[in-house]
């Protein structure tokens, strides 16, 4: 599982980038929002990632911001939305606007996103509006700052293991408060404390 990548931006297309990390080129699918935030080819870049395993492929999705990555995970919890459609939805408008459109159940705005018809817009509103209402807009950046690099990476690892974001954050905060400092220790303790 890969939670973030830092390297040199080697290639970019409207849907994907290649980042060179120690001589290995990683292909990441990105939203239009993340693509716009990236530097020019040849410059150093760091992206948060989500690893998606299918029967026939291992895919990486890259994000410039933690809030976008969190919303990507939430979108996939909606029936009928896979990772590629979730990325397409994120490309449709900035993260904060998308969150507001879902919170307000604004079907007109949601159906303007390419690939989002009335049924998907209704499902987004029905399944995510209340979750997003409970989530303050500035929460993700503040949380990243409070957790630090190791904590943020540990939360990402747990989310990739299908933990809910809030559950992952609580477990990681507990591990950090108990004095664990390395990524491996924090993840191990977080998993131990949340055994299901």
C-alpha positions in Angstrom: 0.0 0.0 0.0 1.4 3.4 -0.9 0.1 6.5 1.0 2.1 9.3 -0.6 4.8 9.8 -3.2 7.5 12.4 -3.5 9.6 12.6 -6.6 10.0 14.3 -10.0 7.1 15.0 -12.3 8.1 13.3 -15.6 4.9 13.2 -17.6 1.4 14.6 -17.4 -1.8 14.1 -19.5 -5.3 15.4 -18.7 -6.0 12.3 -16.6 -2.7 11.0 -15.2 0.9 11.8 -14.3 4.1 9.9 -13.9 6.3 10.6 -10.9 9.9 9.4 -10.9 10.7 8.1 -7.4 14.3 6.8 -7.2 14.3 5.8 -10.8 10.9 4.1 -10.7 8.1 5.8 -12.6 4.7 5.6 -10.8 1.6 6.3 -12.8 -1.1 8.1 -10.9 -4.6 9.0 -12.0 -5.4 12.6 -10.9 -8.4 15.0 -11.0 -8.4 18.2 -12.9 -8.1 20.0 -9.6 -4.9 18.2 -8.6 -3.5 18.5 -12.1 -3.9 22.3 -12.0 -2.0 22.4 -8.7 1.0 20.5 -10.0 4.3 22.2 -11.0 5.8 22.0 -14.5 7.4 18.7 -15.7 10.8 18.1 -14.3 10.1 19.7 -11.0 9.7 18.0 -7.6 6.2 17.1 -6.5 4.6 15.3 -3.6 1.1 13.7 -3.8 -1.1 11.9 -1.3 -2.2 8.6 -2.8 -4.9 6.0 -2.6 -4.0 2.5 -3.8 -6.8 0.6 -5.5 -6.5 -3.1 -6.2 -8.7 -4.7 -8.9 -8.7 -8.2 -10.2 -6.6 -7.2 -13.2 -4.7 -4.1 -12.1 -3.1 -2.1 -9.2 -4.0 1.5 -9.7 -2.8 4.6 -7.8 -4.8 7.8 -7.5 -3.0 11.0 -6.5 -4.2 14.1 -4.6 -2.7 17.5 -4.0 -4.8 18.0 -0.8 -5.9 15.7 2.0 -9.5 17.1 1.7 -9.7 15.9 -1.9 -8.4 12.5 -0.9 -10.9 12.2 1.9 -13.8 13.1 -0.4 -12.6 10.6 -3.0 -12.9 7.9 -0.3 -16.3 9.1 0.7 -17.6 9.2 -2.9 -16.7 5.6 -3.3 -18.9 4.6 -0.4 -21.9 5.6 -2.5 -23.5 2.7 -4.4 -22.5 2.6 -8.0 -19.5 5.0 -7.7 -16.1 3.4 -8.3 -12.7 5.1 -8.2 -12.7 6.4 -11.8 -16.1 8.0 -11.5 -15.2 9.4 -8.1 -12.2 11.0 -9.7 -14.3 12.3 -12.6 -16.7 13.9 -10.0 -13.8 15.6 -8.3 -12.7 17.0 -11.6 -16.1 18.5 -12.1 -15.7 21.4 -9.5 -13.4 22.4 -6.7 -13.6 20.3 -3.5 -15.3 22.9 -1.4 -18.0 23.7 -4.0 -18.6 20.0 -4.5 -19.0 19.5 -0.7 -21.4 22.4 -0.6 -23.5 21.1 -3.5 -23.8 17.7 -1.8 -24.6 19.2 1.6 -27.3 21.4 0.1 -28.6 18.6 -2.0 -28.2 20.8 -5.1 -29.1 18.3 -7.8 -28.9 20.9 -10.6 -25.3 21.7 -9.8 -24.4 18.0 -9.3 -25.9 16.9 -12.7 -23.7 19.5 -14.5 -20.7 17.3 -13.7 -19.9 15.1 -16.6 -20.9 11.5 -15.9 -23.3 12.5 -13.1 -26.9 11.9 -14.0 -30.0 12.5 -11.9 -29.8 9.1 -10.1 -26.2 9.4 -9.1 -26.8 13.0 -8.0 -29.7 11.8 -5.8 -27.6 9.0 -4.3 -24.8 11.4 -3.6 -27.1 13.8 -1.8 -28.9 11.0 0.1 -25.9 9.0 1.2 -23.3 11.8 1.8 -25.2 15.0 2.8 -25.5 14.2 6.5 -21.9 12.9 6.7 -20.6 16.1 5.1 -22.8 18.3 7.4 -21.0 16.7 10.3 -17.6 17.4 8.8 -16.3 21.0 9.1 -14.9 22.4 5.9 -11.5 23.1 7.4 -11.2 19.9 9.2 -8.8 18.0 6.9 -6.0 20.6 6.8 -6.2 21.3 10.5 -6.2 17.6 11.3 -3.1 17.0 9.1 -1.2 19.8 10.9 -2.2 18.4 14.3 -1.2 14.8 13.5 2.1 15.6 11.8 3.6 13.7 8.9 3.7 10.3 10.6 0.1 10.6 11.9 -1.2 11.8 8.5 0.5 8.9 6.8 -0.9 6.4 9.4 -4.4 7.8 8.9 -4.0 7.3 5.1 -2.9 3.8 5.6 -5.9 2.9 7.8 -8.3 4.6 5.3 -6.8 2.4 2.6 -7.6 -0.6 4.8 -11.3 0.5 4.7 -11.4 2.3 8.0 -13.8 5.3 8.2 -11.7 8.6 8.3 -13.0 9.6 11.8 -12.3 6.1 13.1 -8.8 6.1 11.6 -8.0 9.6 13.1 -9.1 8.5 16.6 -7.0 5.4 16.5 -3.9 7.3 15.3 -4.4 10.0 17.8 -4.5 7.4 20.6 -1.3 5.7 19.3 0.5 9.0 19.1 -0.7 10.0 22.6 0.6 6.6 23.9 4.1 7.6 22.8 4.5 5.6 19.5 6.5 7.6 17.0 7.4 5.6 13.9 4.9 5.0 11.1 5.0 1.2 11.7 4.5 1.5 15.4 1.6 4.0 15.1 -0.2 1.8 12.5 0.4 -1.4 14.5 -0.9 0.2 17.7 -3.9 1.8 15.9 -4.8 -1.6 14.4 -4.4 -3.3 17.8 -6.7 -0.7 19.5 -9.4 -1.1 16.9 -9.5 -4.9 16.5 -12.9 -5.8 15.1 
